[in-house]
């Protein structure tokens, strides 16, 4: 393990921005000070003019392993993540087989231990009949439980009210939900099939998976959480209407019900379907400009607590099918942080708020141990960002196994200079540096 002295970086941390040195020893942040003399014979990095931020913690990714490794693997997508400044991820259970038992879940940890460049944790999936597995969870060892309250990629829909009640009553850890009302979506879909047959244009995706379907399911989840005093985190909010379900009146550490916004819902609108079609087909759907703007406002006012990606790659061939056959989801981890830096440049969010939502808040919300902040004693999960260099998204630059991006052709105004995971440089100067793997996330619960 190498040790480093980062000199004269512009730290963005805990609501402040200031010039400082940072000493990294044995994988952790040893010292933060205006000027640190290199007496430990460590490698010195001149970071003058660069932003230094805590590594992003992405609370929602789909890395497709096991079973769907033609789309992605933990190895391939963790490489893309660290290239994008994401140093820790929490991965979803809708793989093949689904991670709905402790044993299957531990199998994914075994793969990550050998192949992931980033730190990792995995959700246990829920079904209509695995409540006994959920009761077995050790909250110190996994990030949480995932419920698909709307069907998406895979076959993990939980639609039995008694099963849902049992999860909310008995889960020993945080419950995360995908909220869309399945019967309503099926009814909408049938209406468009009758009108267009198998040639439904992608622009109707947000009308099939509409605001009402999202709100009905989200409000149901909130009602269950209130009934059982559960710890609920609703993923990928896509509508303005859903925002009324959440509060900014209490600190994050005290909230029992929280929410997430995703990059694609903060960037694209339904106007982009004409240009990008299935390549921005996500569930829940990207909706109106007014929804996007309201979600950004909710992020800025702490109604929404974290920003994540819902990184969910499919092959280029799969996404090129007709709308009704093209799967939902797309790759985002490599360019998520740069996309948010673009929103900083546009004045839509401050850099301090961006860091809060992508690093600090996920760590607080999931009670991640010793990560998410630039603090002495914490793991050195860090990202240096160069505001003087740009990043062009080209087919050749994409590291996700699927080799496409909805940002292809875009030139971002910043560049990820280097990424540290547990004090190791895993990405620098546009190159992945292999040889070390990330660590299993721990939790203070």
URPE-V363299 format. One record per pair of residues at least 6 apart in sequence whose C-alpha atoms are under 6 Angstrom apart, sorted by sequence separation. I is the first residue (numbers start at 1). J is the second residue. If there is no record, write none. Layout:
BEGIN
((I,J) (I,J))
END
This chain:
BEGIN
((11,17) (24,30) (93,99) (99,105) (151,157) (298,304) (344,350) (419,425) (420,426) (426,432) (427,433) (11,18) (23,30) (150,157) (319,326) (344,351) (371,378) (419,426) (426,433) (10,18) (11,19) (23,31) (64,72) (65,73) (149,157) (318,326) (370,378) (371,379) (419,427) (10,19) (22,31) (63,72) (64,73) (148,157) (149,158) (363,372) (418,427) (9,19) (22,32) (63,73) (148,158) (418,428) (8,19) (9,20) (21,32) (63,74) (417,428) (8,20) (21,33) (360,372) (417,429) (8,21) (20,33) (21,34) (359,372) (360,373) (7,21) (20,34) (21,35) (394,408) (6,21) (393,408) (6,22) (393,409) (5,22) (269,286) (270,287) (312,329) (313,330) (393,410) (5,23) (269,287) (270,288) (312,330) (313,331) (392,410) (189,208) (269,288) (311,330) (312,331) (392,411) (4,24) (123,143) (125,145) (188,208) (269,289) (311,331) (391,411) (3,24) (121,142) (123,144) (124,145) (125,146) (126,147) (265,286) (311,332) (391,412) (3,25) (121,143) (123,145) (390,412) (185,208) (309,332) (390,413) (100,124) (185,209) (233,257) (235,259) (236,260) (237,261) (390,414) (391,415) (99,124) (100,125) (231,256) (232,257) (233,258) (234,259) (235,260) (236,261) (389,414) (390,415) (99,125) (233,259) (236,262) (266,292) (389,415) (215,242) (265,292) (387,414) (386,414) (62,91) (66,95) (67,96) (144,173) (148,177) (149,178) (150,179) (386,415) (55,85) (56,86) (59,89) (60,90) (61,91) (62,92) (66,96) (88,118) (90,120) (93,123) (128,158) (144,174) (145,175) (146,176) (147,177) (148,178) (149,179) (150,180) (385,415) (55,86) (56,87) (57,88) (58,89) (59,90) (60,91) (64,95) (87,118) (88,119) (89,120) (90,121) (91,122) (92,123) (127,158) (144,175) (145,176) (146,177) (150,181) (385,416) (386,417) (55,87) (57,89) (88,120) (90,122) (93,125) (101,133) (150,182) (181,213) (385,417) (180,213) (384,417) (139,173) (180,214) (384,418) (128,163) (179,214) (383,418) (181,217) (383,419) (180,217) (382,419) (4,42) (7,45) (9,47) (78,116) (179,217) (382,420) (3,42) (4,43) (5,44) (6,45) (7,46) (8,47) (9,48) (78,117) (179,218) (381,420) (4,44) (7,47) (8,48) (10,50) (11,51) (75,115) (78,118) (381,421) (9,50) (10,51) (11,52) (12,53) (75,116) (381,422) (10,52) (74,116) (380,422) (9,52) (379,422) (380,423) (260,304) (259,304) (260,305) (262,307) (259,305) (260,306) (261,307) (262,308) (263,309) (282,328) (260,307) (262,309) (281,328) (282,329) (307,357) (240,291) (306,357) (307,358) (239,291) (240,294) (248,302) (248,303) (306,361) (176,232) (247,303) (174,231) (175,232) (176,233) (177,234) (178,235) (246,303) (174,232) (176,234) (177,235) (169,228) (94,154) (168,230) (203,273) (369,442) (368,442) (369,443) (202,277) (368,443) (369,444) (367,443) (367,444) (206,285) (206,287) (315,402) (202,323) (279,406) (71,314) (71,315) (61,310) (62,311) (58,308) (60,310) (61,311) (62,312) (84,334) (83,334) (84,335) (81,333) (81,334) (80,334) (85,383) (56,358) (57,359) (56,359) (140,443) (54,372) (54,373) (80,399) (119,438) (54,374) (80,400) (117,437) (118,438) (119,439) (120,440) (121,441) (116,437) (117,438) (119,440) (120,441) (116,438) (77,400) (76,400) (76,401) (55,381) (55,382) (54,382) (55,383) (53,382) (72,401) (53,383) (52,383) (71,402) (52,384) (51,384) (51,385) (85,419) (87,421) (50,385) (50,386) (15,352) (83,427) (31,376) (30,376) (29,376) (29,377) (28,377) (29,378) (28,378) (28,379) (29,380) (28,380) (27,380) (27,422) (27,423))
END
